[in-house]
Amino acid sequence: LPVMNLCIEQVASMASFLPKQLKTEQLKPVINAMLRNSARYGQECCLTYLIDHHKACLTDTNPEHGDTALHAAALSGSLDCVKILCGKQHEAARTQFINWKDKYGRTPLMGAARD
């Protein structure tokens, strides 16, 4: 948790010094990677902070595997993170979000049911 807090503080301080057009392009991949890692390691506070304060994209995918933060939370068994992510997703798009397939055709539900 201290490492994650330090990362969040660094991203927040970087964001305050960058012009707006750079914030989106340069910080988005970092913020979304942090979102997936927060979900993977059950860091609910970090997850909420990234979504609320940095507009982390819930449907952003890991370039390597195509998984989302919801995939990471479900696979790790972090029910609290799954609830946060589903609660933050707009209701009309929630079904699509829950059924999002990674590059291997796996949905978050498949990850949760794996064990």
Biopython code that builds the backbone (N, CA, C, O; Angstrom):
import numpy as np
from Bio.PDB.StructureBuilder import StructureBuilder

atoms = [
    (1, "LEU", "N", (0.817, -1.213, 0.000)),
    (1, "LEU", "CA", (0.000, 0.000, 0.000)),
    (1, "LEU", "C", (0.850, 1.262, 0.000)),
    (1, "LEU", "O", (0.518, 2.191, -0.736)),
    (2, "PRO", "N", (1.936, 1.357, 0.785)),
    (2, "PRO", "CA", (2.742, 2.581, 0.735)),
    (2, "PRO", "C", (3.301, 2.863, -0.658)),
    (2, "PRO", "O", (3.386, 4.019, -1.070)),
    (3, "VAL", "N", (3.684, 1.807, -1.386)),
    (3, "VAL", "CA", (4.204, 2.006, -2.735)),
    (3, "VAL", "C", (3.118, 2.550, -3.655)),
    (3, "VAL", "O", (3.373, 3.449, -4.457)),
    (4, "MET", "N", (1.906, 2.007, -3.542)),
    (4, "MET", "CA", (0.805, 2.468, -4.375)),
    (4, "MET", "C", (0.467, 3.922, -4.051)),
    (4, "MET", "O", (0.210, 4.716, -4.956)),
    (5, "ASN", "N", (0.467, 4.270, -2.772)),
    (5, "ASN", "CA", (0.200, 5.655, -2.386)),
    (5, "ASN", "C", (1.244, 6.592, -2.958)),
    (5, "ASN", "O", (0.919, 7.687, -3.416)),
    (6, "LEU", "N", (2.497, 6.168, -2.933)),
    (6, "LEU", "CA", (3.570, 6.970, -3.499)),
    (6, "LEU", "C", (3.368, 7.160, -4.995)),
    (6, "LEU", "O", (3.564, 8.259, -5.512)),
    (7, "CYS", "N", (2.978, 6.104, -5.691)),
    (7, "CYS", "CA", (2.718, 6.199, -7.133)),
    (7, "CYS", "C", (1.588, 7.179, -7.419)),
    (7, "CYS", "O", (1.686, 7.997, -8.333)),
    (8, "ILE", "N", (0.530, 7.097, -6.645)),
    (8, "ILE", "CA", (-0.603, 7.998, -6.831)),
    (8, "ILE", "C", (-0.175, 9.440, -6.601)),
    (8, "ILE", "O", (-0.550, 10.328, -7.367)),
    (9, "GLU", "N", (0.603, 9.678, -5.556)),
    (9, "GLU", "CA", (1.080, 11.029, -5.273)),
    (9, "GLU", "C", (1.948, 11.543, -6.417)),
    (9, "GLU", "O", (1.860, 12.718, -6.777)),
    (10, "GLN", "N", (2.780, 10.686, -6.991)),
    (10, "GLN", "CA", (3.638, 11.098, -8.093)),
    (10, "GLN", "C", (2.817, 11.431, -9.331)),
    (10, "GLN", "O", (3.079, 12.432, -9.999)),
    (11, "VAL", "N", (1.832, 10.604, -9.638)),
    (11, "VAL", "CA", (0.984, 10.882, -10.798)),
    (11, "VAL", "C", (0.215, 12.179, -10.584)),
    (11, "VAL", "O", (0.088, 12.983, -11.508)),
    (12, "ALA", "N", (-0.296, 12.389, -9.386)),
    (12, "ALA", "CA", (-1.043, 13.608, -9.084)),
    (12, "ALA", "C", (-0.147, 14.840, -9.227)),
    (12, "ALA", "O", (-0.571, 15.861, -9.768)),
    (13, "SER", "N", (1.085, 14.740, -8.743)),
    (13, "SER", "CA", (1.978, 15.898, -8.844)),
    (13, "SER", "C", (2.397, 16.135, -10.296)),
    (13, "SER", "O", (2.522, 17.284, -10.719)),
    (14, "MET", "N", (2.615, 15.063, -11.064)),
    (14, "MET", "CA", (2.951, 15.209, -12.478)),
    (14, "MET", "C", (1.800, 15.862, -13.234)),
    (14, "MET", "O", (2.011, 16.733, -14.077)),
    (15, "ALA", "N", (0.603, 15.439, -12.927)),
    (15, "ALA", "CA", (-0.575, 15.939, -13.633)),
    (15, "ALA", "C", (-0.757, 17.432, -13.433)),
    (15, "ALA", "O", (-1.231, 18.120, -14.337)),
    (16, "SER", "N", (-0.394, 17.943, -12.276)),
    (16, "SER", "CA", (-0.600, 19.363, -12.006)),
    (16, "SER", "C", (0.371, 20.245, -12.791)),
    (16, "SER", "O", (0.109, 21.434, -12.969)),
    (17, "PHE", "N", (1.484, 19.684, -13.262)),
    (17, "PHE", "CA", (2.467, 20.480, -13.992)),
    (17, "PHE", "C", (2.374, 20.352, -15.505)),
    (17, "PHE", "O", (2.951, 21.163, -16.229)),
    (18, "LEU", "N", (1.661, 19.352, -15.989)),
    (18, "LEU", "CA", (1.577, 19.128, -17.428)),
    (18, "LEU", "C", (0.426, 19.906, -18.045)),
    (18, "LEU", "O", (-0.619, 20.071, -17.415)),
    (19, "PRO", "N", (0.607, 20.386, -19.273)),
    (19, "PRO", "CA", (-0.520, 21.007, -19.978)),
    (19, "PRO", "C", (-1.627, 19.981, -20.160)),
    (19, "PRO", "O", (-1.360, 18.779, -20.193)),
    (20, "LYS", "N", (-2.860, 20.440, -20.277)),
    (20, "LYS", "CA", (-4.007, 19.526, -20.355)),
    (20, "LYS", "C", (-3.882, 18.498, -21.479)),
    (20, "LYS", "O", (-4.194, 17.326, -21.266)),
    (21, "GLN", "N", (-3.436, 18.903, -22.665)),
    (21, "GLN", "CA", (-3.356, 17.953, -23.771)),
    (21, "GLN", "C", (-2.357, 16.840, -23.493)),
    (21, "GLN", "O", (-2.516, 15.737, -24.017)),
    (22, "LEU", "N", (-1.336, 17.092, -22.687)),
    (22, "LEU", "CA", (-0.370, 16.056, -22.343)),
    (22, "LEU", "C", (-0.886, 15.137, -21.251)),
    (22, "LEU", "O", (-0.538, 13.957, -21.212)),
    (23, "LYS", "N", (-1.707, 15.667, -20.372)),
    (23, "LYS", "CA", (-2.238, 14.837, -19.288)),
    (23, "LYS", "C", (-2.952, 13.612, -19.835)),
    (23, "LYS", "O", (-2.697, 12.490, -19.396)),
    (24, "THR", "N", (-3.828, 13.822, -20.771)),
    (24, "THR", "CA", (-4.616, 12.725, -21.309)),
    (24, "THR", "C", (-3.733, 11.725, -22.047)),
    (24, "THR", "O", (-3.818, 10.522, -21.802)),
    (25, "GLU", "N", (-2.901, 12.209, -22.935)),
    (25, "GLU", "CA", (-2.122, 11.314, -23.771)),
    (25, "GLU", "C", (-1.005, 10.603, -23.012)),
    (25, "GLU", "O", (-0.787, 9.409, -23.217)),
    (26, "GLN", "N", (-0.305, 11.309, -22.151)),
    (26, "GLN", "CA", (0.858, 10.718, -21.511)),
    (26, "GLN", "C", (0.548, 10.009, -20.206)),
    (26, "GLN", "O", (1.209, 9.027, -19.870)),
    (27, "LEU", "N", (-0.426, 10.476, -19.475)),
    (27, "LEU", "CA", (-0.717, 9.858, -18.185)),
    (27, "LEU", "C", (-1.765, 8.760, -18.258)),
    (27, "LEU", "O", (-1.818, 7.906, -17.373)),
    (28, "LYS", "N", (-2.594, 8.762, -19.286)),
    (28, "LYS", "CA", (-3.669, 7.771, -19.372)),
    (28, "LYS", "C", (-3.152, 6.334, -19.279)),
    (28, "LYS", "O", (-3.704, 5.559, -18.498)),
    (29, "PRO", "N", (-2.123, 5.939, -20.033)),
    (29, "PRO", "CA", (-1.652, 4.552, -19.915)),
    (29, "PRO", "C", (-1.128, 4.222, -18.514)),
    (29, "PRO", "O", (-1.322, 3.112, -18.019)),
    (30, "VAL", "N", (-0.470, 5.181, -17.888)),
    (30, "VAL", "CA", (0.067, 4.960, -16.536)),
    (30, "VAL", "C", (-1.071, 4.836, -15.535)),
    (30, "VAL", "O", (-1.072, 3.931, -14.700)),
    (31, "ILE", "N", (-2.030, 5.732, -15.613)),
    (31, "ILE", "CA", (-3.161, 5.719, -14.688)),
    (31, "ILE", "C", (-3.979, 4.440, -14.857)),
    (31, "ILE", "O", (-4.401, 3.836, -13.871)),
    (32, "ASN", "N", (-4.200, 4.033, -16.093)),
    (32, "ASN", "CA", (-4.998, 2.827, -16.322)),
    (32, "ASN", "C", (-4.248, 1.555, -15.923)),
    (32, "ASN", "O", (-4.872, 0.582, -15.501)),
    (33, "ALA", "N", (-2.931, 1.550, -16.051)),
    (33, "ALA", "CA", (-2.147, 0.416, -15.547)),
    (33, "ALA", "C", (-2.240, 0.368, -14.022)),
    (33, "ALA", "O", (-2.352, -0.709, -13.435)),
    (34, "MET", "N", (-2.193, 1.532, -13.389)),
    (34, "MET", "CA", (-2.346, 1.592, -11.934)),
    (34, "MET", "C", (-3.738, 1.139, -11.517)),
    (34, "MET", "O", (-3.901, 0.495, -10.481)),
    (35, "LEU", "N", (-4.739, 1.472, -12.321)),
    (35, "LEU", "CA", (-6.109, 1.032, -12.039)),
    (35, "LEU", "C", (-6.188, -0.491, -12.051)),
    (35, "LEU", "O", (-6.755, -1.092, -11.139)),
    (36, "ARG", "N", (-5.621, -1.113, -13.080)),
    (36, "ARG", "CA", (-5.640, -2.575, -13.160)),
    (36, "ARG", "C", (-4.871, -3.200, -11.990)),
    (36, "ARG", "O", (-5.317, -4.192, -11.413)),
    (37, "ASN", "N", (-3.722, -2.624, -11.643)),
    (37, "ASN", "CA", (-2.941, -3.160, -10.521)),
    (37, "ASN", "C", (-3.653, -2.967, -9.185)),
    (37, "ASN", "O", (-3.590, -3.840, -8.319)),
    (38, "SER", "N", (-4.318, -1.848, -9.013)),
    (38, "SER", "CA", (-5.091, -1.622, -7.786)),
    (38, "SER", "C", (-6.191, -2.664, -7.657)),
    (38, "SER", "O", (-6.429, -3.199, -6.574)),
    (39, "ALA", "N", (-6.858, -2.948, -8.766)),
    (39, "ALA", "CA", (-7.913, -3.967, -8.770)),
    (39, "ALA", "C", (-7.327, -5.342, -8.486)),
    (39, "ALA", "O", (-7.895, -6.118, -7.717)),
    (40, "ARG", "N", (-6.196, -5.641, -9.103)),
    (40, "ARG", "CA", (-5.542, -6.948, -8.943)),
    (40, "ARG", "C", (-5.132, -7.197, -7.498)),
    (40, "ARG", "O", (-5.230, -8.325, -7.014)),
    (41, "TYR", "N", (-4.672, -6.156, -6.802)),
    (41, "TYR", "CA", (-4.164, -6.331, -5.439)),
    (41, "TYR", "C", (-5.161, -5.895, -4.358)),
    (41, "TYR", "O", (-4.800, -5.773, -3.187)),
    (42, "GLY", "N", (-6.407, -5.664, -4.755)),
    (42, "GLY", "CA", (-7.456, -5.369, -3.782)),
    (42, "GLY", "C", (-7.319, -4.029, -3.078)),
    (42, "GLY", "O", (-7.727, -3.889, -1.925)),
    (43, "GLN", "N", (-6.756, -3.054, -3.753)),
    (43, "GLN", "CA", (-6.551, -1.723, -3.165)),
    (43, "GLN", "C", (-7.756, -0.822, -3.483)),
    (43, "GLN", "O", (-7.716, -0.013, -4.410)),
    (44, "GLU", "N", (-8.819, -0.983, -2.695)),
    (44, "GLU", "CA", (-10.072, -0.271, -2.970)),
    (44, "GLU", "C", (-9.917, 1.244, -2.950)),
    (44, "GLU", "O", (-10.485, 1.933, -3.798)),
    (45, "CYS", "N", (-9.159, 1.767, -1.999)),
    (45, "CYS", "CA", (-8.981, 3.223, -1.894)),
    (45, "CYS", "C", (-8.263, 3.769, -3.120)),
    (45, "CYS", "O", (-8.657, 4.799, -3.667)),
    (46, "CYS", "N", (-7.219, 3.089, -3.547)),
    (46, "CYS", "CA", (-6.474, 3.518, -4.732)),
    (46, "CYS", "C", (-7.360, 3.453, -5.966)),
    (46, "CYS", "O", (-7.339, 4.359, -6.799)),
    (47, "LEU", "N", (-8.125, 2.402, -6.082)),
    (47, "LEU", "CA", (-9.027, 2.213, -7.211)),
    (47, "LEU", "C", (-10.029, 3.364, -7.303)),
    (47, "LEU", "O", (-10.211, 3.964, -8.363)),
    (48, "THR", "N", (-10.664, 3.656, -6.194)),
    (48, "THR", "CA", (-11.646, 4.743, -6.149)),
    (48, "THR", "C", (-10.997, 6.083, -6.459)),
    (48, "THR", "O", (-11.558, 6.893, -7.197)),
    (49, "TYR", "N", (-9.826, 6.317, -5.900)),
    (49, "TYR", "CA", (-9.102, 7.568, -6.138)),
    (49, "TYR", "C", (-8.804, 7.744, -7.624)),
    (49, "TYR", "O", (-9.037, 8.819, -8.177)),
    (50, "LEU", "N", (-8.297, 6.712, -8.270)),
    (50, "LEU", "CA", (-7.946, 6.806, -9.686)),
    (50, "LEU", "C", (-9.167, 7.049, -10.560)),
    (50, "LEU", "O", (-9.101, 7.805, -11.529)),
    (51, "ILE", "N", (-10.265, 6.419, -10.225)),
    (51, "ILE", "CA", (-11.491, 6.596, -11.011)),
    (51, "ILE", "C", (-12.070, 7.995, -10.793)),
    (51, "ILE", "O", (-12.441, 8.675, -11.750)),
    (52, "ASP", "N", (-12.144, 8.414, -9.548)),
    (52, "ASP", "CA", (-12.790, 9.686, -9.235)),
    (52, "ASP", "C", (-11.944, 10.911, -9.550)),
    (52, "ASP", "O", (-12.476, 11.927, -9.995)),
    (53, "HIS", "N", (-10.641, 10.833, -9.328)),
    (53, "HIS", "CA", (-9.798, 12.015, -9.462)),
    (53, "HIS", "C", (-8.999, 12.072, -10.761)),
    (53, "HIS", "O", (-8.544, 13.144, -11.159)),
    (54, "HIS", "N", (-8.826, 10.950, -11.415)),
    (54, "HIS", "CA", (-8.029, 10.945, -12.642)),
    (54, "HIS", "C", (-8.792, 10.406, -13.837)),
    (54, "HIS", "O", (-8.212, 10.194, -14.902)),
    (55, "LYS", "N", (-10.078, 10.186, -13.671)),
    (55, "LYS", "CA", (-10.934, 9.722, -14.764)),
    (55, "LYS", "C", (-10.355, 8.504, -15.476)),
    (55, "LYS", "O", (-10.360, 8.417, -16.704)),
    (56, "ALA", "N", (-9.855, 7.563, -14.668)),
    (56, "ALA", "CA", (-9.334, 6.324, -15.236)),
    (56, "ALA", "C", (-10.449, 5.635, -16.007)),
    (56, "ALA", "O", (-11.591, 5.576, -15.550)),
    (57, "CYS", "N", (-10.117, 5.130, -17.149)),
    (57, "CYS", "CA", (-11.105, 4.500, -18.025)),
    (57, "CYS", "C", (-11.326, 3.049, -17.606)),
    (57, "CYS", "O", (-10.396, 2.243, -17.630)),
    (58, "LEU", "N", (-12.534, 2.725, -17.229)),
    (58, "LEU", "CA", (-12.841, 1.384, -16.736)),
    (58, "LEU", "C", (-12.710, 0.314, -17.808)),
    (58, "LEU", "O", (-12.462, -0.851, -17.494)),
    (59, "THR", "N", (-12.873, 0.696, -19.068)),
    (59, "THR", "CA", (-12.803, -0.294, -20.138)),
    (59, "THR", "C", (-11.444, -0.287, -20.845)),
    (59, "THR", "O", (-11.271, -0.967, -21.857)),
    (60, "ASP", "N", (-10.492, 0.467, -20.327)),
    (60, "ASP", "CA", (-9.148, 0.448, -20.908)),
    (60, "ASP", "C", (-8.559, -0.938, -20.692)),
    (60, "ASP", "O", (-8.712, -1.528, -19.623)),
    (61, "THR", "N", (-7.894, -1.445, -21.702)),
    (61, "THR", "CA", (-7.362, -2.805, -21.606)),
    (61, "THR", "C", (-5.843, -2.831, -21.535)),
    (61, "THR", "O", (-5.158, -1.917, -21.994)),
    (62, "ASN", "N", (-5.352, -3.889, -20.955)),
    (62, "ASN", "CA", (-3.923, -4.163, -20.926)),
    (62, "ASN", "C", (-3.517, -4.491, -22.363)),
    (62, "ASN", "O", (-4.076, -5.408, -22.965)),
    (63, "PRO", "N", (-2.551, -3.753, -22.922)),
    (63, "PRO", "CA", (-2.179, -3.987, -24.323)),
    (63, "PRO", "C", (-1.693, -5.414, -24.604)),
    (63, "PRO", "O", (-1.837, -5.913, -25.720)),
    (64, "GLU", "N", (-1.131, -6.053, -23.613)),
    (64, "GLU", "CA", (-0.578, -7.389, -23.819)),
    (64, "GLU", "C", (-1.658, -8.472, -23.861)),
    (64, "GLU", "O", (-1.626, -9.348, -24.726)),
    (65, "HIS", "N", (-2.615, -8.413, -22.928)),
    (65, "HIS", "CA", (-3.609, -9.485, -22.806)),
    (65, "HIS", "C", (-5.045, -9.060, -23.103)),
    (65, "HIS", "O", (-5.919, -9.910, -23.275)),
    (66, "GLY", "N", (-5.294, -7.763, -23.166)),
    (66, "GLY", "CA", (-6.640, -7.290, -23.451)),
    (66, "GLY", "C", (-7.585, -7.341, -22.268)),
    (66, "GLY", "O", (-8.798, -7.212, -22.437)),
    (67, "ASP", "N", (-7.044, -7.531, -21.064)),
    (67, "ASP", "CA", (-7.908, -7.594, -19.879)),
    (67, "ASP", "C", (-8.115, -6.202, -19.284)),
    (67, "ASP", "O", (-7.287, -5.307, -19.450)),
    (68, "THR", "N", (-9.227, -6.045, -18.594)),
    (68, "THR", "CA", (-9.579, -4.785, -17.946)),
    (68, "THR", "C", (-9.322, -4.890, -16.443)),
    (68, "THR", "O", (-8.921, -5.939, -15.938)),
    (69, "ALA", "N", (-9.561, -3.780, -15.742)),
    (69, "ALA", "CA", (-9.443, -3.795, -14.281)),
    (69, "ALA", "C", (-10.440, -4.787, -13.677)),
    (69, "ALA", "O", (-10.149, -5.412, -12.657)),
    (70, "LEU", "N", (-11.598, -4.932, -14.293)),
    (70, "LEU", "CA", (-12.588, -5.883, -13.787)),
    (70, "LEU", "C", (-12.074, -7.320, -13.930)),
    (70, "LEU", "O", (-12.292, -8.140, -13.038)),
    (71, "HIS", "N", (-11.410, -7.627, -15.016)),
    (71, "HIS", "CA", (-10.784, -8.943, -15.163)),
    (71, "HIS", "C", (-9.806, -9.182, -14.008)),
    (71, "HIS", "O", (-9.813, -10.242, -13.382)),
    (72, "ALA", "N", (-8.963, -8.175, -13.739)),
    (72, "ALA", "CA", (-7.936, -8.307, -12.694)),
    (72, "ALA", "C", (-8.567, -8.509, -11.323)),
    (72, "ALA", "O", (-8.120, -9.358, -10.551)),
    (73, "ALA", "N", (-9.594, -7.740, -11.018)),
    (73, "ALA", "CA", (-10.258, -7.853, -9.712)),
    (73, "ALA", "C", (-10.944, -9.206, -9.562)),
    (73, "ALA", "O", (-10.850, -9.844, -8.513)),
    (74, "ALA", "N", (-11.630, -9.638, -10.608)),
    (74, "ALA", "CA", (-12.343, -10.919, -10.552)),
    (74, "ALA", "C", (-11.377, -12.091, -10.427)),
    (74, "ALA", "O", (-11.609, -13.018, -9.651)),
    (75, "LEU", "N", (-10.300, -12.042, -11.192)),
    (75, "LEU", "CA", (-9.317, -13.124, -11.168)),
    (75, "LEU", "C", (-8.624, -13.236, -9.816)),
    (75, "LEU", "O", (-8.301, -14.333, -9.361)),
    (76, "SER", "N", (-8.398, -12.086, -9.178)),
    (76, "SER", "CA", (-7.720, -12.101, -7.874)),
    (76, "SER", "C", (-8.681, -12.382, -6.723)),
    (76, "SER", "O", (-8.244, -12.596, -5.592)),
    (77, "GLY", "N", (-9.984, -12.384, -7.001)),
    (77, "GLY", "CA", (-10.966, -12.646, -5.952)),
    (77, "GLY", "C", (-11.288, -11.447, -5.094)),
    (77, "GLY", "O", (-11.789, -11.603, -3.981)),
    (78, "SER", "N", (-11.013, -10.251, -5.587)),
    (78, "SER", "CA", (-11.281, -9.037, -4.824)),
    (78, "SER", "C", (-12.718, -8.566, -5.058)),
    (78, "SER", "O", (-12.984, -7.739, -5.930)),
    (79, "LEU", "N", (-13.622, -9.105, -4.272)),
    (79, "LEU", "CA", (-15.038, -8.782, -4.422)),
    (79, "LEU", "C", (-15.315, -7.289, -4.222)),
    (79, "LEU", "O", (-16.145, -6.711, -4.924)),
    (80, "ASP", "N", (-14.626, -6.669, -3.271)),
    (80, "ASP", "CA", (-14.832, -5.236, -3.033)),
    (80, "ASP", "C", (-14.446, -4.408, -4.253)),
    (80, "ASP", "O", (-15.131, -3.444, -4.595)),
    (81, "CYS", "N", (-13.358, -4.780, -4.903)),
    (81, "CYS", "CA", (-12.952, -4.065, -6.116)),
    (81, "CYS", "C", (-13.934, -4.313, -7.254)),
    (81, "CYS", "O", (-14.230, -3.400, -8.025)),
    (82, "VAL", "N", (-14.438, -5.527, -7.368)),
    (82, "VAL", "CA", (-15.446, -5.837, -8.386)),
    (82, "VAL", "C", (-16.681, -4.961, -8.163)),
    (82, "VAL", "O", (-17.224, -4.399, -9.114)),
    (83, "LYS", "N", (-17.120, -4.845, -6.920)),
    (83, "LYS", "CA", (-18.293, -4.013, -6.601)),
    (83, "LYS", "C", (-18.043, -2.551, -6.949)),
    (83, "LYS", "O", (-18.920, -1.884, -7.497)),
    (84, "ILE", "N", (-16.855, -2.051, -6.635)),
    (84, "ILE", "CA", (-16.526, -0.653, -6.947)),
    (84, "ILE", "C", (-16.560, -0.435, -8.455)),
    (84, "ILE", "O", (-17.183, 0.511, -8.936)),
    (85, "LEU", "N", (-15.892, -1.308, -9.195)),
    (85, "LEU", "CA", (-15.829, -1.152, -10.651)),
    (85, "LEU", "C", (-17.209, -1.243, -11.301)),
    (85, "LEU", "O", (-17.534, -0.444, -12.178)),
    (86, "CYS", "N", (-18.011, -2.202, -10.880)),
    (86, "CYS", "CA", (-19.361, -2.339, -11.444)),
    (86, "CYS", "C", (-20.246, -1.166, -11.046)),
    (86, "CYS", "O", (-21.090, -0.724, -11.825)),
    (87, "GLY", "N", (-20.053, -0.672, -9.842)),
    (87, "GLY", "CA", (-20.839, 0.471, -9.381)),
    (87, "GLY", "C", (-20.494, 1.767, -10.091)),
    (87, "GLY", "O", (-21.345, 2.646, -10.232)),
    (88, "LYS", "N", (-19.252, 1.891, -10.537)),
    (88, "LYS", "CA", (-18.809, 3.108, -11.223)),
    (88, "LYS", "C", (-19.169, 3.092, -12.704)),
    (88, "LYS", "O", (-19.203, 4.143, -13.344)),
    (89, "GLN", "N", (-19.433, 1.925, -13.245)),
    (89, "GLN", "CA", (-19.776, 1.805, -14.662)),
    (89, "GLN", "C", (-21.215, 2.248, -14.880)),
    (89, "GLN", "O", (-22.100, 1.896, -14.100)),
    (90, "HIS", "N", (-21.449, 3.013, -15.928)),
    (90, "HIS", "CA", (-22.794, 3.472, -16.263)),
    (90, "HIS", "C", (-23.707, 2.272, -16.443)),
    (90, "HIS", "O", (-23.325, 1.283, -17.069)),
    (91, "GLU", "N", (-24.904, 2.358, -15.900)),
    (91, "GLU", "CA", (-25.826, 1.216, -15.886)),
    (91, "GLU", "C", (-26.100, 0.645, -17.277)),
    (91, "GLU", "O", (-26.176, -0.572, -17.443)),
    (92, "ALA", "N", (-26.247, 1.510, -18.265)),
    (92, "ALA", "CA", (-26.566, 1.043, -19.615)),
    (92, "ALA", "C", (-25.440, 0.207, -20.222)),
    (92, "ALA", "O", (-25.691, -0.652, -21.067)),
    (93, "ALA", "N", (-24.200, 0.455, -19.794)),
    (93, "ALA", "CA", (-23.054, -0.260, -20.363)),
    (93, "ALA", "C", (-22.537, -1.373, -19.454)),
    (93, "ALA", "O", (-21.557, -2.037, -19.790)),
    (94, "ARG", "N", (-23.182, -1.584, -18.314)),
    (94, "ARG", "CA", (-22.685, -2.543, -17.331)),
    (94, "ARG", "C", (-22.627, -3.976, -17.870)),
    (94, "ARG", "O", (-21.657, -4.688, -17.609)),
    (95, "THR", "N", (-23.634, -4.404, -18.605)),
    (95, "THR", "CA", (-23.647, -5.768, -19.137)),
    (95, "THR", "C", (-22.483, -5.981, -20.091)),
    (95, "THR", "O", (-21.807, -7.009, -20.037)),
    (96, "GLN", "N", (-22.252, -5.011, -20.961)),
    (96, "GLN", "CA", (-21.124, -5.111, -21.884)),
    (96, "GLN", "C", (-19.799, -5.131, -21.112)),
    (96, "GLN", "O", (-18.881, -5.869, -21.471)),
    (97, "PHE", "N", (-19.702, -4.331, -20.067)),
    (97, "PHE", "CA", (-18.502, -4.258, -19.228)),
    (97, "PHE", "C", (-18.234, -5.600, -18.550)),
    (97, "PHE", "O", (-17.095, -6.065, -18.515)),
    (98, "ILE", "N", (-19.262, -6.206, -18.023)),
    (98, "ILE", "CA", (-19.134, -7.486, -17.319)),
    (98, "ILE", "C", (-18.783, -8.620, -18.289)),
    (98, "ILE", "O", (-18.085, -9.565, -17.921)),
    (99, "ASN", "N", (-19.267, -8.519, -19.519)),
    (99, "ASN", "CA", (-19.036, -9.571, -20.514)),
    (99, "ASN", "C", (-17.858, -9.273, -21.450)),
    (99, "ASN", "O", (-17.686, -9.954, -22.461)),
    (100, "TRP", "N", (-17.056, -8.272, -21.125)),
    (100, "TRP", "CA", (-15.908, -7.890, -21.957)),
    (100, "TRP", "C", (-14.937, -9.066, -22.052)),
    (100, "TRP", "O", (-14.571, -9.650, -21.032)),
    (101, "LYS", "N", (-14.527, -9.410, -23.249)),
    (101, "LYS", "CA", (-13.613, -10.544, -23.447)),
    (101, "LYS", "C", (-12.186, -10.042, -23.669)),
    (101, "LYS", "O", (-11.961, -9.078, -24.400)),
    (102, "ASP", "N", (-11.235, -10.704, -23.030)),
    (102, "ASP", "CA", (-9.832, -10.375, -23.265)),
    (102, "ASP", "C", (-9.377, -11.032, -24.567)),
    (102, "ASP", "O", (-10.195, -11.604, -25.288)),
    (103, "LYS", "N", (-8.093, -10.957, -24.874)),
    (103, "LYS", "CA", (-7.580, -11.510, -26.133)),
    (103, "LYS", "C", (-7.728, -13.021, -26.232)),
    (103, "LYS", "O", (-7.602, -13.592, -27.315)),
    (104, "TYR", "N", (-7.992, -13.662, -25.114)),
    (104, "TYR", "CA", (-8.136, -15.115, -25.096)),
    (104, "TYR", "C", (-9.604, -15.546, -25.021)),
    (104, "TYR", "O", (-9.906, -16.733, -24.894)),
    (105, "GLY", "N", (-10.506, -14.570, -25.100)),
    (105, "GLY", "CA", (-11.926, -14.867, -25.062)),
    (105, "GLY", "C", (-12.498, -15.043, -23.665)),
    (105, "GLY", "O", (-13.625, -15.513, -23.513)),
    (106, "ARG", "N", (-11.728, -14.668, -22.632)),
    (106, "ARG", "CA", (-12.182, -14.843, -21.248)),
    (106, "ARG", "C", (-12.860, -13.572, -20.739)),
    (106, "ARG", "O", (-12.388, -12.460, -20.975)),
    (107, "THR", "N", (-13.963, -13.759, -20.045)),
    (107, "THR", "CA", (-14.669, -12.652, -19.405)),
    (107, "THR", "C", (-14.255, -12.577, -17.932)),
    (107, "THR", "O", (-13.670, -13.525, -17.408)),
    (108, "PRO", "N", (-14.552, -11.458, -17.260)),
    (108, "PRO", "CA", (-14.259, -11.391, -15.825)),
    (108, "PRO", "C", (-14.941, -12.512, -15.023)),
    (108, "PRO", "O", (-14.370, -13.022, -14.059)),
    (109, "LEU", "N", (-16.148, -12.886, -15.421)),
    (109, "LEU", "CA", (-16.860, -13.959, -14.720)),
    (109, "LEU", "C", (-16.103, -15.276, -14.830)),
    (109, "LEU", "O", (-16.056, -16.050, -13.874)),
    (110, "MET", "N", (-15.521, -15.528, -15.975)),
    (110, "MET", "CA", (-14.728, -16.752, -16.140)),
    (110, "MET", "C", (-13.523, -16.740, -15.206)),
    (110, "MET", "O", (-13.151, -17.769, -14.642)),
    (111, "GLY", "N", (-12.927, -15.579, -15.052)),
    (111, "GLY", "CA", (-11.786, -15.447, -14.131)),
    (111, "GLY", "C", (-12.193, -15.683, -12.689)),
    (111, "GLY", "O", (-11.468, -16.320, -11.925)),
    (112, "ALA", "N", (-13.359, -15.164, -12.321)),
    (112, "ALA", "CA", (-13.846, -15.318, -10.953)),
    (112, "ALA", "C", (-14.204, -16.776, -10.663)),
    (112, "ALA", "O", (-14.025, -17.254, -9.543)),
    (113, "ALA", "N", (-14.708, -17.475, -11.676)),
    (113, "ALA", "CA", (-15.134, -18.864, -11.489)),
    (113, "ALA", "C", (-13.981, -19.863, -11.632)),
    (113, "ALA", "O", (-14.161, -21.061, -11.414)),
    (114, "ARG", "N", (-12.814, -19.370, -11.994)),
    (114, "ARG", "CA", (-11.673, -20.235, -12.268)),
    (114, "ARG", "C", (-11.288, -21.121, -11.090)),
    (114, "ARG", "O", (-10.976, -22.299, -11.269)),
    (115, "ASP", "N", (-11.309, -20.567, -9.912)),
    (115, "ASP", "CA", (-10.919, -21.361, -8.737)),
    (115, "ASP", "C", (-12.111, -22.085, -8.238)),
    (115, "ASP", "O", (-12.021, -22.818, -7.253)),
]
sb = StructureBuilder()
sb.init_structure("model")
sb.init_model(0)
sb.init_chain("A")
sb.init_seg("    ")
for serial, (resi, resn, name, xyz) in enumerate(atoms, 1):
    if name == "N":
        sb.init_residue(resn, " ", resi, " ")
    sb.init_atom(name, np.array(xyz, "f"), 0.0, 1.0, " ", f" {name:<3s}", serial, name[0])
structure = sb.get_structure()
